[in-house]
């Protein structure tokens, strides 16, 4: 019993971290079914290449994909800050692009540290697949907390006789995007977008 307060405090701290991670997962890829949140990937639009860019690129790379999506967002008349989220492996991949002579290539519109491509802010996350990209004005996606994370503990039924304690963490929140904001955020597979952008050779 002397150690119970410190044990409970330690549990609560780590449990809160797990709940934060769960909320982050749901905000990104929740499917909106049952008690699941409707996450960014669900609310985002499927990317359709603007006609002027379809078949425009000879060998589209990740920079071309990012810029094409940003262009589509701007063509939809959204003017907010655009952010692209990529898997963490792209931190190395983007820095490792080389020409045929094995020289590193950094396009003139990319910041030296790779965190900005044109006007697009780049963020890396382990929660997104390595062939996926989420890009847009992320402020258009709303997450509303009606009640923040709460931690409770107590006995239920015969827990006391079994020397057990029930612990519960809850958070009440919801997500939404306005219908008028469709086209402000896109989600898709990088390889598919590259295929849509590439020049189709003439037979």
TORPA-733143 format. One record per residue: residue in three letters; residue number from 1; y, z, x of N, C-alpha, C in turn. Coordinates in Angstrom, 1 decimal. Layout:
N
Ala; NUM; Y; Z; X; Y; Z; X; Y; Z; X
...
This chain:
203
Unk; 1; -1.2; 0.0; 0.8; 0.0; 0.0; 0.0; 1.3; 0.0; 0.9
Unk; 2; 1.2; 0.6; 2.0; 2.3; 0.7; 2.9; 2.8; -0.7; 3.3
Unk; 3; 1.8; -1.6; 3.4; 2.1; -3.0; 3.9; 2.4; -3.9; 2.8
Unk; 4; 2.2; -3.5; 1.6; 2.3; -4.4; 0.4; 3.6; -5.1; 0.3
Unk; 5; 4.8; -4.4; 0.5; 6.1; -5.1; 0.3; 6.3; -6.2; 1.3
Unk; 6; 5.8; -6.0; 2.6; 6.0; -7.1; 3.6; 5.1; -8.2; 3.3
Unk; 7; 3.9; -7.9; 2.8; 2.9; -9.0; 2.5; 3.5; -9.8; 1.3
Unk; 8; 4.0; -9.2; 0.3; 4.5; -9.9; -0.9; 5.7; -10.7; -0.5
Unk; 9; 6.6; -10.1; 0.4; 7.8; -10.9; 0.8; 7.4; -12.1; 1.6
Unk; 10; 6.4; -12.0; 2.5; 6.0; -13.1; 3.3; 5.3; -14.2; 2.4
Unk; 11; 4.5; -13.8; 1.4; 3.9; -14.7; 0.5; 5.0; -15.5; -0.3
Unk; 12; 6.0; -14.7; -0.8; 7.0; -15.3; -1.6; 7.8; -16.4; -0.8
Unk; 13; 8.1; -16.1; 0.5; 8.8; -17.0; 1.3; 8.0; -18.3; 1.5
Unk; 14; 6.7; -18.2; 1.8; 6.0; -19.4; 2.0; 5.6; -20.1; 0.7
Unk; 15; 5.5; -19.4; -0.3; 5.2; -20.0; -1.6; 6.5; -20.8; -2.1
Unk; 16; 7.7; -20.3; -1.8; 8.9; -21.0; -2.1; 9.0; -22.3; -1.4
Unk; 17; 8.5; -22.3; -0.1; 8.5; -23.5; 0.7; 7.6; -24.5; 0.1
Unk; 18; 6.4; -24.1; -0.3; 5.5; -25.0; -0.9; 6.0; -25.6; -2.2
Unk; 19; 6.7; -24.8; -3.0; 7.3; -25.3; -4.3; 8.4; -26.3; -4.0
Unk; 20; 9.2; -26.0; -2.9; 10.2; -27.0; -2.5; 9.6; -28.3; -2.1
Unk; 21; 8.5; -28.3; -1.4; 7.8; -29.5; -1.0; 7.3; -30.2; -2.2
Unk; 22; 6.7; -29.5; -3.2; 6.2; -30.1; -4.4; 7.3; -30.8; -5.2
Unk; 23; 8.4; -30.1; -5.3; 9.6; -30.7; -6.0; 10.0; -32.0; -5.3
Unk; 24; 10.1; -31.9; -3.9; 10.4; -33.1; -3.2; 9.5; -34.3; -3.4
Unk; 25; 8.2; -34.0; -3.5; 7.1; -35.0; -3.8; 7.4; -35.6; -5.1
Unk; 26; 7.6; -34.7; -6.1; 7.8; -35.2; -7.5; 9.1; -36.0; -7.6
Unk; 27; 10.2; -35.6; -6.9; 11.4; -36.4; -7.0; 11.3; -37.8; -6.4
Unk; 28; 10.4; -37.9; -5.5; 10.1; -39.2; -4.9; 9.2; -40.1; -5.7
Unk; 29; 8.0; -39.5; -5.9; 6.9; -40.4; -6.5; 6.3; -39.8; -7.8
Unk; 30; 7.0; -38.9; -8.5; 6.4; -38.4; -9.8; 6.3; -39.6; -10.8
Unk; 31; 5.2; -39.6; -11.5; 5.0; -40.7; -12.5; 5.5; -40.5; -13.9
Unk; 32; 6.1; -39.3; -14.1; 6.7; -39.1; -15.4; 5.7; -38.7; -16.5
Unk; 33; 4.4; -38.6; -16.2; 3.3; -38.3; -17.2; 3.1; -36.8; -17.3
Unk; 34; 2.9; -36.3; -18.5; 2.7; -34.9; -18.7; 3.9; -34.1; -18.2
Unk; 35; 3.6; -33.1; -17.4; 4.7; -32.2; -16.8; 5.3; -32.8; -15.5
Unk; 36; 4.8; -34.0; -15.1; 5.3; -34.6; -13.9; 6.7; -35.1; -14.1
Unk; 37; 7.5; -35.0; -13.0; 8.9; -35.6; -13.1; 8.8; -37.1; -13.0
Unk; 38; 9.8; -37.8; -13.5; 9.9; -39.2; -13.3; 10.7; -39.4; -12.0
Unk; 39; 10.0; -39.7; -10.9; 10.6; -39.8; -9.6; 11.4; -41.1; -9.3
Unk; 40; 11.9; -41.1; -8.1; 12.7; -42.3; -7.7; 11.9; -43.6; -7.7
Unk; 41; 10.7; -43.5; -7.3; 9.9; -44.7; -7.2; 9.6; -45.3; -8.6
Unk; 42; 9.5; -44.3; -9.6; 9.2; -44.7; -11.0; 10.5; -45.3; -11.6
Unk; 43; 11.6; -44.6; -11.4; 12.9; -45.0; -12.0; 13.5; -46.3; -11.4
Unk; 44; 13.2; -46.5; -10.1; 13.8; -47.7; -9.4; 13.3; -49.0; -10.0
Unk; 45; 14.1; -50.0; -9.8; 13.8; -51.3; -10.3; 12.8; -52.0; -9.2
Unk; 46; 12.0; -52.9; -9.7; 11.2; -53.7; -8.8; 12.1; -54.8; -8.2
Unk; 47; 12.0; -55.0; -6.9; 13.0; -55.9; -6.2; 12.6; -57.4; -6.5
Unk; 48; 13.7; -58.1; -6.9; 13.6; -59.5; -7.1; 14.6; -60.2; -6.2
Unk; 49; 14.2; -61.1; -5.3; 15.1; -61.6; -4.3; 16.1; -62.5; -5.0
Unk; 50; 17.4; -62.3; -4.6; 18.5; -63.2; -5.1; 18.1; -64.6; -4.8
Unk; 51; 18.3; -65.6; -5.8; 18.0; -67.0; -5.5; 18.5; -67.6; -4.2
Unk; 52; 19.7; -67.2; -3.8; 20.3; -67.7; -2.6; 19.6; -67.3; -1.3
Unk; 53; 18.8; -66.2; -1.4; 18.1; -65.7; -0.3; 16.6; -66.0; -0.3
Unk; 54; 16.1; -66.4; -1.4; 14.6; -66.8; -1.5; 14.3; -68.0; -0.6
Unk; 55; 13.4; -67.7; 0.4; 13.1; -68.8; 1.3; 14.2; -69.1; 2.4
Unk; 56; 15.1; -68.1; 2.5; 16.2; -68.4; 3.4; 15.9; -68.1; 4.9
Unk; 57; 15.0; -67.1; 5.1; 14.7; -66.6; 6.5; 13.5; -67.2; 7.1
Unk; 58; 13.6; -67.5; 8.4; 12.5; -68.1; 9.1; 11.4; -67.1; 9.4
Unk; 59; 11.9; -65.9; 10.0; 10.9; -64.9; 10.3; 11.5; -63.5; 9.9
Unk; 60; 11.6; -63.2; 8.6; 12.2; -62.0; 8.2; 11.6; -60.7; 8.8
Unk; 61; 12.5; -59.8; 9.3; 12.0; -58.6; 9.8; 12.6; -57.4; 8.9
Unk; 62; 12.4; -56.2; 9.3; 12.9; -55.1; 8.5; 14.4; -55.1; 8.3
Unk; 63; 15.1; -55.5; 9.3; 16.6; -55.6; 9.1; 17.0; -56.6; 8.0
Unk; 64; 16.2; -57.7; 7.9; 16.5; -58.7; 6.9; 16.1; -58.1; 5.5
Unk; 65; 15.1; -57.4; 5.4; 14.6; -56.8; 4.2; 15.7; -55.8; 3.7
Unk; 66; 16.2; -55.0; 4.6; 17.2; -54.0; 4.2; 18.5; -54.7; 3.7
Unk; 67; 18.9; -55.7; 4.5; 20.2; -56.4; 4.1; 20.0; -57.2; 2.8
Unk; 68; 18.8; -57.8; 2.6; 18.6; -58.5; 1.3; 18.6; -57.6; 0.1
Unk; 69; 18.1; -56.4; 0.2; 18.1; -55.5; -0.9; 19.5; -55.0; -1.1
Unk; 70; 20.3; -54.7; 0.0; 21.6; -54.3; -0.2; 22.5; -55.3; -0.8
Unk; 71; 22.2; -56.6; -0.5; 23.0; -57.7; -1.1; 22.7; -57.8; -2.6
Unk; 72; 21.4; -57.6; -3.0; 21.1; -57.6; -4.4; 21.8; -56.5; -5.2
Unk; 73; 21.9; -55.4; -4.6; 22.6; -54.2; -5.2; 24.1; -54.6; -5.4
Unk; 74; 24.7; -55.1; -4.3; 26.1; -55.5; -4.4; 26.3; -56.6; -5.5
Unk; 75; 25.4; -57.6; -5.6; 25.5; -58.6; -6.6; 25.4; -58.1; -8.0
Unk; 76; 24.7; -56.9; -8.1; 24.7; -56.2; -9.4; 25.9; -55.4; -9.7
Unk; 77; 26.9; -55.5; -8.8; 28.2; -54.9; -9.0; 28.2; -53.4; -8.8
Unk; 78; 27.3; -52.8; -8.0; 27.3; -51.4; -7.7; 28.0; -51.3; -6.3
Unk; 79; 28.9; -50.3; -6.2; 29.8; -50.2; -5.1; 29.6; -48.9; -4.3
Unk; 80; 28.7; -48.1; -4.7; 28.5; -46.8; -4.0; 27.8; -47.0; -2.7
Unk; 81; 27.7; -45.8; -2.0; 27.0; -45.8; -0.7; 25.5; -46.2; -0.9
Unk; 82; 25.0; -47.1; -0.1; 23.6; -47.5; -0.2; 22.9; -46.8; 0.9
Unk; 83; 21.7; -46.3; 0.5; 20.8; -45.6; 1.5; 19.4; -46.2; 1.4
Unk; 84; 18.8; -46.4; 2.5; 17.4; -46.9; 2.6; 16.5; -45.8; 3.1
Unk; 85; 15.4; -45.6; 2.4; 14.5; -44.6; 2.9; 13.2; -45.3; 3.4
Unk; 86; 12.8; -45.0; 4.6; 11.6; -45.7; 5.2; 10.7; -44.6; 5.8
Unk; 87; 9.5; -44.9; 5.9; 8.5; -44.0; 6.6; 9.0; -43.7; 8.0
Unk; 88; 8.7; -42.5; 8.5; 9.1; -42.1; 9.8; 8.7; -43.1; 10.9
Unk; 89; 7.5; -43.8; 10.7; 7.1; -44.7; 11.8; 8.1; -45.8; 12.1
Unk; 90; 9.0; -46.1; 11.1; 10.0; -47.1; 11.3; 11.0; -46.7; 12.3
Unk; 91; 11.1; -45.4; 12.6; 12.1; -44.9; 13.6; 11.7; -45.6; 15.0
Unk; 92; 10.4; -45.7; 15.2; 9.9; -46.3; 16.5; 9.9; -47.8; 16.3
Unk; 93; 9.4; -48.3; 15.2; 9.2; -49.7; 15.0; 10.5; -50.5; 15.1
Unk; 94; 11.6; -49.9; 14.4; 12.9; -50.6; 14.5; 13.5; -50.6; 15.9
Unk; 95; 13.2; -49.6; 16.6; 13.8; -49.5; 18.0; 12.9; -50.4; 18.9
Unk; 96; 11.7; -50.7; 18.5; 10.8; -51.5; 19.4; 10.8; -53.0; 19.2
Unk; 97; 11.6; -53.5; 18.3; 11.6; -55.0; 18.1; 12.1; -55.7; 19.4
Unk; 98; 11.3; -56.7; 19.8; 11.7; -57.4; 21.1; 11.6; -58.9; 20.8
Unk; 99; 12.3; -59.6; 21.7; 12.2; -61.1; 21.7; 11.0; -61.6; 22.5
Unk; 100; 10.9; -62.9; 22.6; 9.7; -63.5; 23.3; 9.7; -63.1; 24.7
Unk; 101; 10.8; -62.7; 25.3; 10.8; -62.3; 26.7; 10.7; -60.7; 26.9
Unk; 102; 10.2; -60.1; 25.8; 10.0; -58.6; 25.8; 11.3; -57.8; 26.1
Unk; 103; 12.4; -58.4; 25.6; 13.7; -57.7; 25.7; 14.0; -57.1; 24.3
Unk; 104; 14.4; -55.8; 24.3; 14.7; -55.1; 23.1; 15.9; -55.9; 22.3
Unk; 105; 15.7; -56.0; 21.0; 16.7; -56.6; 20.2; 17.3; -55.6; 19.2
Unk; 106; 18.6; -55.4; 19.3; 19.4; -54.6; 18.4; 20.5; -55.5; 17.8
Unk; 107; 20.3; -55.9; 16.5; 21.3; -56.8; 15.9; 22.7; -56.2; 16.0
Unk; 108; 23.8; -57.1; 16.0; 25.1; -56.6; 16.2; 25.6; -55.7; 15.0
Unk; 109; 24.9; -55.9; 13.8; 25.3; -55.1; 12.6; 24.5; -53.8; 12.5
Unk; 110; 23.8; -53.4; 13.5; 23.0; -52.2; 13.5; 23.6; -51.2; 14.5
Unk; 111; 23.8; -50.0; 14.1; 24.3; -49.0; 15.0; 23.4; -48.7; 16.1
Unk; 112; 23.9; -48.3; 17.3; 23.0; -48.0; 18.5; 21.9; -47.1; 18.2
Unk; 113; 22.1; -46.1; 17.4; 21.0; -45.1; 17.1; 20.1; -45.5; 15.9
Unk; 114; 20.4; -46.7; 15.4; 19.5; -47.2; 14.3; 19.6; -46.6; 13.0
Unk; 115; 20.6; -45.7; 12.8; 20.8; -45.0; 11.5; 21.7; -45.7; 10.5
Unk; 116; 22.2; -46.9; 10.9; 23.0; -47.6; 10.0; 22.7; -49.1; 10.2
Unk; 117; 22.4; -49.8; 9.1; 22.2; -51.3; 9.2; 23.2; -51.9; 8.3
Unk; 118; 24.2; -52.6; 8.8; 25.3; -53.0; 8.0; 26.0; -51.8; 7.4
Unk; 119; 26.2; -51.8; 6.1; 26.8; -50.7; 5.4; 25.7; -49.7; 4.9
Unk; 120; 24.4; -49.9; 5.2; 23.3; -49.1; 4.7; 23.0; -48.0; 5.6
Unk; 121; 23.0; -46.8; 5.0; 22.5; -45.6; 5.8; 21.0; -45.6; 5.8
Unk; 122; 20.4; -45.3; 6.9; 18.9; -45.3; 7.1; 18.5; -43.8; 7.2
Unk; 123; 17.5; -43.5; 6.3; 16.9; -42.2; 6.4; 15.3; -42.4; 6.5
Unk; 124; 14.7; -41.5; 7.3; 13.3; -41.5; 7.5; 12.6; -40.3; 6.8
Unk; 125; 11.4; -40.6; 6.2; 10.7; -39.6; 5.5; 9.2; -39.8; 5.6
Unk; 126; 8.5; -38.7; 5.7; 7.0; -38.8; 5.8; 6.4; -38.9; 4.4
Unk; 127; 7.2; -38.8; 3.3; 6.8; -38.8; 2.0; 6.7; -40.2; 1.4
Unk; 128; 7.1; -41.3; 2.1; 7.0; -42.6; 1.6; 6.0; -43.4; 2.5
Unk; 129; 5.3; -44.4; 1.9; 4.3; -45.1; 2.6; 4.9; -46.0; 3.7
Unk; 130; 4.1; -46.3; 4.7; 4.7; -47.0; 5.9; 5.0; -48.5; 5.6
Unk; 131; 4.5; -49.0; 4.4; 4.9; -50.4; 4.0; 5.8; -50.4; 2.8
Unk; 132; 6.5; -49.2; 2.5; 7.3; -49.1; 1.4; 8.8; -48.9; 1.8
Unk; 133; 9.7; -49.3; 0.9; 11.1; -49.1; 1.1; 11.7; -48.7; -0.2
Unk; 134; 12.6; -47.7; -0.2; 13.4; -47.3; -1.3; 14.8; -47.4; -0.9
Unk; 135; 15.6; -48.2; -1.6; 16.9; -48.4; -1.2; 17.9; -48.6; -2.4
Unk; 136; 19.0; -48.0; -2.3; 20.0; -48.1; -3.3; 21.1; -47.0; -3.3
Unk; 137; 21.9; -47.0; -4.3; 22.9; -46.0; -4.5; 22.2; -44.8; -5.1
Unk; 138; 21.6; -43.9; -4.3; 20.7; -42.8; -4.8; 21.4; -41.8; -5.6
Unk; 139; 22.8; -41.8; -5.7; 23.5; -40.9; -6.6; 23.3; -41.3; -8.0
Unk; 140; 22.9; -42.5; -8.3; 22.6; -42.9; -9.7; 21.4; -42.3; -10.3
Unk; 141; 20.5; -41.7; -9.4; 19.4; -41.0; -9.8; 19.7; -39.5; -9.9
Unk; 142; 19.5; -38.9; -11.1; 20.0; -37.6; -11.4; 18.8; -36.6; -11.5
Unk; 143; 18.9; -35.5; -10.8; 17.9; -34.4; -10.9; 18.7; -33.2; -11.4
Unk; 144; 18.3; -32.7; -12.6; 19.1; -31.6; -13.2; 18.2; -30.3; -13.3
Unk; 145; 18.6; -29.3; -12.7; 17.9; -28.0; -12.7; 18.4; -27.2; -13.9
Unk; 146; 17.6; -26.9; -14.9; 18.0; -26.0; -16.0; 17.7; -24.6; -15.6
Unk; 147; 16.8; -24.4; -14.7; 16.5; -23.0; -14.2; 15.9; -23.2; -12.8
Unk; 148; 16.5; -22.5; -11.8; 16.1; -22.6; -10.5; 14.7; -22.0; -10.3
Unk; 149; 14.1; -22.1; -9.1; 12.8; -21.5; -8.8; 12.8; -20.0; -9.0
Unk; 150; 11.9; -19.5; -9.8; 11.7; -18.1; -10.0; 10.3; -17.7; -9.5
Unk; 151; 10.2; -16.5; -9.0; 9.0; -15.9; -8.5; 8.7; -14.7; -9.3
Unk; 152; 7.5; -14.6; -9.9; 7.0; -13.4; -10.7; 5.6; -13.0; -10.2
Unk; 153; 5.3; -11.8; -10.4; 4.0; -11.3; -10.2; 3.7; -10.2; -11.2
Unk; 154; 2.4; -10.0; -11.4; 2.0; -9.0; -12.4; 0.5; -9.1; -12.6
Unk; 155; 0.0; -8.2; -13.5; -1.4; -8.1; -13.8; -1.7; -8.9; -15.1
Unk; 156; -2.8; -9.5; -15.2; -3.2; -10.2; -16.5; -4.7; -9.8; -16.8
Unk; 157; -4.8; -9.4; -18.1; -6.2; -9.0; -18.5; -6.7; -7.8; -17.6
Unk; 158; -7.9; -8.1; -17.0; -8.5; -7.0; -16.2; -8.2; -7.2; -14.7
Unk; 159; -7.1; -7.9; -14.3; -6.7; -8.0; -12.9; -6.6; -6.6; -12.2
Unk; 160; -6.1; -5.6; -13.0; -5.9; -4.3; -12.4; -7.2; -3.7; -12.0
Unk; 161; -8.2; -3.8; -12.9; -9.5; -3.2; -12.5; -10.2; -3.9; -11.4
Unk; 162; -9.8; -5.2; -11.2; -10.4; -6.0; -10.1; -9.5; -6.0; -8.8
Unk; 163; -8.5; -5.2; -8.9; -7.5; -5.1; -7.8; -6.9; -6.4; -7.4
Unk; 164; -6.5; -7.2; -8.5; -5.9; -8.5; -8.3; -4.5; -8.5; -8.8
Unk; 165; -3.7; -9.3; -8.3; -2.3; -9.5; -8.8; -2.1; -11.0; -9.0
Unk; 166; -1.6; -11.4; -10.2; -1.2; -12.8; -10.4; 0.2; -13.1; -10.0
Unk; 167; 0.4; -14.2; -9.3; 1.7; -14.6; -8.8; 2.0; -15.9; -9.4
Unk; 168; 3.3; -16.1; -9.8; 3.7; -17.3; -10.4; 5.0; -17.8; -9.9
Unk; 169; 5.1; -19.1; -9.6; 6.4; -19.7; -9.3; 6.7; -20.8; -10.3
Unk; 170; 7.9; -20.8; -10.8; 8.3; -21.8; -11.8; 9.7; -22.4; -11.5
Unk; 171; 9.9; -23.6; -11.8; 11.2; -24.2; -11.8; 11.3; -25.2; -13.0
Unk; 172; 12.4; -25.2; -13.6; 12.6; -26.1; -14.8; 13.6; -27.1; -14.4
Unk; 173; 13.2; -28.3; -14.3; 14.2; -29.4; -14.0; 13.7; -30.7; -14.6
Unk; 174; 14.6; -31.6; -14.6; 14.3; -33.0; -15.2; 15.1; -34.0; -14.4
Unk; 175; 14.7; -35.3; -14.5; 15.3; -36.4; -13.8; 15.6; -37.5; -14.8
Unk; 176; 16.6; -38.3; -14.5; 16.9; -39.5; -15.3; 17.8; -40.5; -14.6
Unk; 177; 17.8; -41.7; -15.1; 18.8; -42.7; -14.6; 19.3; -43.4; -15.9
Unk; 178; 20.6; -43.6; -16.0; 21.1; -44.3; -17.1; 20.6; -45.8; -17.1
Unk; 179; 20.4; -46.3; -18.3; 19.9; -47.7; -18.4; 20.9; -48.7; -17.8
Unk; 180; 22.2; -48.3; -17.8; 23.2; -49.2; -17.3; 23.2; -49.2; -15.7
Unk; 181; 22.5; -48.3; -15.1; 22.4; -48.2; -13.7; 21.1; -49.0; -13.1
Unk; 182; 20.4; -49.6; -14.0; 19.3; -50.4; -13.5; 19.8; -51.5; -12.5
Unk; 183; 19.0; -51.6; -11.4; 19.4; -52.5; -10.4; 20.3; -51.9; -9.3
Unk; 184; 20.5; -50.6; -9.4; 21.3; -49.9; -8.4; 20.3; -49.3; -7.3
Unk; 185; 19.0; -49.2; -7.7; 18.0; -48.6; -6.7; 16.8; -49.5; -6.8
Unk; 186; 16.3; -49.9; -5.7; 15.1; -50.8; -5.7; 14.0; -50.1; -4.9
Unk; 187; 12.7; -50.4; -5.3; 11.6; -49.9; -4.6; 10.5; -51.0; -4.5
Unk; 188; 9.9; -51.1; -3.3; 8.9; -52.2; -3.2; 8.2; -52.1; -1.8
Unk; 189; 7.2; -53.0; -1.7; 6.5; -53.1; -0.4; 7.2; -54.0; 0.5
Unk; 190; 7.4; -53.6; 1.7; 8.2; -54.3; 2.7; 7.5; -55.7; 3.0
Unk; 191; 6.2; -55.7; 3.1; 5.5; -57.0; 3.4; 5.7; -58.0; 2.2
Unk; 192; 5.7; -57.5; 1.0; 5.9; -58.4; -0.2; 7.3; -59.0; -0.1
Unk; 193; 8.3; -58.2; 0.2; 9.6; -58.6; 0.2; 9.8; -59.7; 1.3
Unk; 194; 9.2; -59.4; 2.5; 9.2; -60.4; 3.6; 8.6; -61.7; 3.1
Unk; 195; 7.5; -61.7; 2.4; 6.9; -62.9; 1.9; 7.9; -63.7; 1.0
Unk; 196; 8.6; -62.9; 0.2; 9.6; -63.6; -0.8; 10.8; -64.2; -0.1
Unk; 197; 11.1; -63.6; 1.1; 12.3; -64.1; 1.8; 12.0; -65.2; 2.7
Unk; 198; 10.8; -65.4; 3.2; 10.5; -66.3; 4.3; 10.6; -67.8; 3.8
Unk; 199; 10.9; -68.7; 4.7; 11.0; -70.1; 4.4; 9.6; -70.6; 4.2
Unk; 200; 9.3; -71.3; 3.1; 8.0; -71.9; 2.9; 8.0; -73.3; 3.6
Unk; 201; 7.1; -73.5; 4.6; 7.1; -74.7; 5.3; 6.8; -75.9; 4.4
Unk; 202; 7.4; -77.0; 4.7; 7.2; -78.2; 3.9; 5.9; -79.0; 4.4
Unk; 203; 5.0; -79.3; 3.5; 3.8; -80.0; 3.9; 4.1; -81.3; 4.6
